Each structure stands twice: as C-alpha cells, then as structure tokens.
C-alpha cells in the first residue's frame, strides 16, 4: 500500500489489487499514506463479501465499513461483471483521489460484457426497476436477490422499486432522498458488516429529517459474527441476505404476514 502511494505521489496511476481481508492489515497505510495526502491509488478489492470454503479468515466483511469512513475515499461495489467493467474503467480515469471497487470471489452472473465501458458519474446510482410502495437499495451482487424479492413482493400487490446504488461513498443522496419521499418502506442491502451502507443511509436520513414522517427504513447486512465456511449460497442464506429474507423484512416492516395479508392491529 505504501509503495502504491509512493507511485501515485510521483504522478503514476497505480492499481493495488488485494483481497479485502488483507487490505485490513494495511488500514493505517490507507489512512496516512493514501487518504490524508489524497493520492489517486486505485483499490481493486477481491474476495468482497462471503467467500465460501475460504472461511472466516478470508471473508471480505469489513471493507465497506472501514473505507467509507475515510475522507477523500470513493467506494464502489459491482453488482455484476458488466458493472465491474464500468467501475474498472471509472477508476482508471479518477485522478482526484483514492478510489476503490469491490467484487466477490467466484463466477459472475452471466450478463453480456459491454463492448465499450462507461465512465460512471461519481456518487450516482441507477434505477433498475420502478415501483411505488417499497424501495430496495442494493449495493453489490445482492442485486440479483433484490430483483427476485421484488418479483415476490409485486405478486403480493406491493409495488417495488429496485435501485443499484453503485457507490457506498459518496452516496447518491438525490436518488435516496427521492425514494424515501415517495415510498413507504426503504430497505438497504449490502454484503458487508454493520457500519457500512446502511449506517450511512440512516445517518443521511436522520440529518435531513427524512424519518420524521413515519418512513420505515430497514438495513440488511452481514450478522455480527465470524461465519463458518460453507457454500456462498448457504452462507448468504444463513446471513439472511437472500430473496426470501428480503421479502420477510419488507412484510414485517409493513406488518404483513407471509401471505401478504395485513395483520390485525390492536
């Protein structure tokens, strides 16, 4: 990390490709050698999220939390391999400070790769699906599960928006504010520990008074444990970050039962 900072200080454009769990060991260098000097180091963060058989020592659970807390840092998370192309290209063009993009271990989702990469606007997400009652704010590869959950919620008569925020920092405050003002329930979904995207969204909503009118905000994230190794699908099911748990979170927020019928209120 210090070597990459030195390269950037000399006008080069270094990429530091590193596992999320190993980047933890260089946190002091990230703060002092990169962020304080606002050097344009590009962090390509592999093994983001849960890693299956690699187990607790290699799980990339904390990078959103420990990077998004730092001034000058930009933090992106790719929803699929096409988004990873765009984020890699965006990182090559970002010379105003450090930038990170995270991606998981394993295969992509199978989407077509773009013939031309897009230069993403820093801090801007994208609308993937538009609804009116429930808004799912996804960061990273839980987007596929968010879309499955939206199908299930729509089938229950709960019109659901899905947004891919792309950035944990800076937040797309304009998009988040718009969705909070137009939906009854907002759920953040991320493959990271407490203190990450959900915490930043809650802080923004609190600072702007967006929760004063009865808006229901829920955050879905990794549990506060070191999870045992298993297949990634089983790990995410255990973590409560698959489509059925997303649906359940929304229904509980709305006080609906599993069939979608509103519970009687006392």
VOMAR-951780 format. One line per field, with one value per residue (C-alpha): residue number from 1; x, y, z. Coordinates in steps of 0.001 Angstrom, whole numbers, plus 500000, padded with zeros to 6 digits. Layout:
pos = (NUM  ...);
u = (X  ...);
v = (Y  ...);
w = (Z  ...);
//
This chain:
pos = (1  2  3  4  5  6  7  8  9  10  11  12  13  14  15  16  17  18  19  20  21  22  23  24  25  26  27  28  29  30  31  32  33  34  35  36  37  38  39  40  41  42  43  44  45  46  47  48  49  50  51  52  53  54  55  56  57  58  59  60  61  62  63  64  65  66  67  68  69  70  71  72  73  74  75  76  77  78  79  80  81  82  83  84  85  86  87  88  89  90  91  92  93  94  95  96  97  98  99  100  101  102  103  104  105  106  107  108  109  110  111  112  113  114  115  116  117  118  119  120  121  122  123  124  125  126  127  128  129  130  131  132  133  134  135  136  137  138  139  140  141  142  143  144  145  146  147  148  149  150  151  152  153  154  155  156  157  158  159  160  161  162  163  164  165  166  167  168  169  170  171  172  173  174  175  176  177  178  179  180  181  182  183  184  185  186  187  188  189  190  191  192  193  194  195  196  197  198  199  200  201  202  203  204  205  206  207  208  209  210  211  212  213  214  215  216  217  218  219  220  221  222  223  224  225  226  227  228  229  230  231  232  233  234  235  236  237  238  239  240  241  242  243  244  245  246  247  248  249  250  251  252  253  254  255  256  257  258  259  260  261  262  263  264  265  266);
u = (500000  502820  504576  501365  501085  504680  503956  500883  502902  505295  502500  501815  498371  498798  496238  496602  494867  494290  491889  489506  490699  494357  493585  492553  496229  497148  494471  496989  498761  495419  494743  498185  499912  496918  493870  495480  497563  494547  496617  494963  495548  493050  491962  490797  489302  488894  487044  484481  481672  481457  483908  482547  485172  487896  486169  486413  489996  489297  485769  485626  483128  484514  485924  482796  482741  486432  486881  483648  484524  487624  487684  488627  487803  485393  483910  482123  480653  479914  476540  477739  480619  479357  479290  482815  483957  482457  483944  487404  487267  485975  488869  491394  490001  489700  492743  491375  491939  491732  489010  488043  485875  484938  483925  483288  485079  483627  481763  479822  476102  476457  475482  476961  480109  479866  481780  482547  482998  481041  482576  480350  479456  480976  478333  475452  473412  470972  467317  466855  463123  460476  457636  455737  455483  458722  462253  465150  468555  471155  474934  476954  475912  472807  471099  470001  468357  466757  465181  463839  462419  460785  459035  457687  456582  454878  452997  451654  450471  453416  454837  458621  461454  464980  467976  471625  473398  476824  478532  478773  480675  479769  476108  473656  471775  469488  468279  467977  466067  463676  462949  462497  459996  457975  457945  456581  459441  463139  465485  469263  471011  474763  477378  479208  479241  477278  478559  478576  475992  473004  474635  475478  471939  470435  472743  471754  468047  468431  470415  467796  464797  463515  462469  460277  457181  456929  459130  460164  463879  465449  469094  470160  473804  476067  475465  477826  479622  482504  480589  481786  482802  480138  478960  478399  474675  474284  476380  474203  471091  472482  473288  469703  470592  468711  465382  463080  464648  464387  460679  460243  461982  459609  456491  457486  458093  454611  453183  452038  452085  453753  450655  450696  447543  447807  447823  445063  446230  445438);
v = (500000  502402  501520  502279  505605  506407  505670  507923  510700  510550  511021  507377  505761  502601  499845  497955  494587  492968  490732  492635  490692  491511  495181  495223  494784  497927  500169  502515  502953  503601  506413  508003  507247  507497  509341  512150  513003  512389  510289  508611  504978  502555  499745  496598  494661  490937  488457  491074  489584  485949  483528  480030  477417  480026  480657  483281  484379  485343  486771  490333  491526  494848  496865  498943  499985  500755  502500  504525  506180  507831  511358  511569  507895  506751  503267  501319  497802  495936  494223  492024  491589  494319  496790  495686  496664  500123  500542  499463  501997  504684  504015  504472  507949  509077  511217  513438  510983  507338  505103  501509  498949  495638  492356  488836  485540  483175  483442  486378  486314  485633  489040  490196  492235  495744  496425  499932  500684  503551  506316  506349  509635  509535  509061  508255  505056  503646  502714  499079  498706  501257  500807  502943  501384  499559  500647  498182  499922  497350  497608  494867  491437  491139  492977  489665  488650  492086  491629  488193  489732  492487  489865  488182  491484  492602  489294  490248  493614  495550  497642  497564  499767  498362  500688  499715  502407  501509  503800  503397  506689  509246  508322  509216  511469  512801  509310  508122  511258  510861  507238  507983  510723  508551  505107  503719  501290  501603  498648  498784  495530  495009  492270  493880  494360  496823  500357  500327  501435  501080  503192  505941  505942  506099  508977  510872  510285  511400  514510  515559  514707  512172  509765  512323  511492  507785  506402  502819  502182  498772  497774  494287  493394  490599  489391  490430  487064  485336  482896  479328  478187  476738  477324  481036  480458  478770  481442  484229  482305  481984  485698  486488  488228  486173  486987  485266  487185  490454  489788  488923  492141  494207  492356  492771  496475  496756  494425  491901  488175  485762  485610  489360  489941  492767  491663  492938  495803  496037);
w = (500000  500850  497575  495638  497487  496525  492870  492967  494633  491673  489122  488280  488359  490437  490938  494193  493681  497064  498971  501225  504252  503511  502978  506650  507548  505635  507118  508724  505383  503674  506145  506441  503140  500788  502136  504112  501036  498766  496375  493362  494325  492763  495085  493269  496182  495558  497819  498827  500893  501927  500351  500886  501677  502266  505577  508288  507653  504035  504265  502955  505538  506675  503758  503090  506739  507147  503793  503665  506953  505445  503966  500256  499601  496865  497382  494632  494600  491372  491003  488138  485714  483361  486242  487146  483642  484104  487570  486470  483645  486005  488375  485561  484915  488539  489311  492093  494954  496052  494672  495480  493747  495320  493728  495041  494760  492162  488887  487504  486855  483126  481766  478472  478820  477371  474167  475449  479155  480661  482708  485790  487432  490896  493575  491206  491325  488797  488801  487831  488420  489330  491789  494280  497775  498633  497663  497792  497774  496796  496868  495197  493996  496194  493322  491774  495063  495380  491956  492942  496094  494042  491911  495042  496582  493376  493367  496797  495495  496901  494068  494447  493243  492968  492814  492403  494387  492958  495497  499257  499282  498199  498492  495765  498147  495408  494452  498055  499080  496136  497014  500713  499940  497551  499219  502457  503152  502226  502696  502221  501267  501350  501624  504499  508245  510341  509925  506130  503566  505882  508579  506092  504668  508168  509088  505954  506628  510236  509328  506780  508950  506441  509189  510960  508917  509687  506904  507639  506993  507439  506911  505801  506261  507434  511003  513783  513837  512055  509874  509413  505931  503642  500093  499414  498795  502167  503859  502459  503438  506965  506900  505913  502655  500079  498424  500973  503852  501930  501385  505068  506128  503997  505195  508837  508276  506794  509460  506881  507391  504951  502731  502310  504330  506825  510450  512648  514790  518447);
//
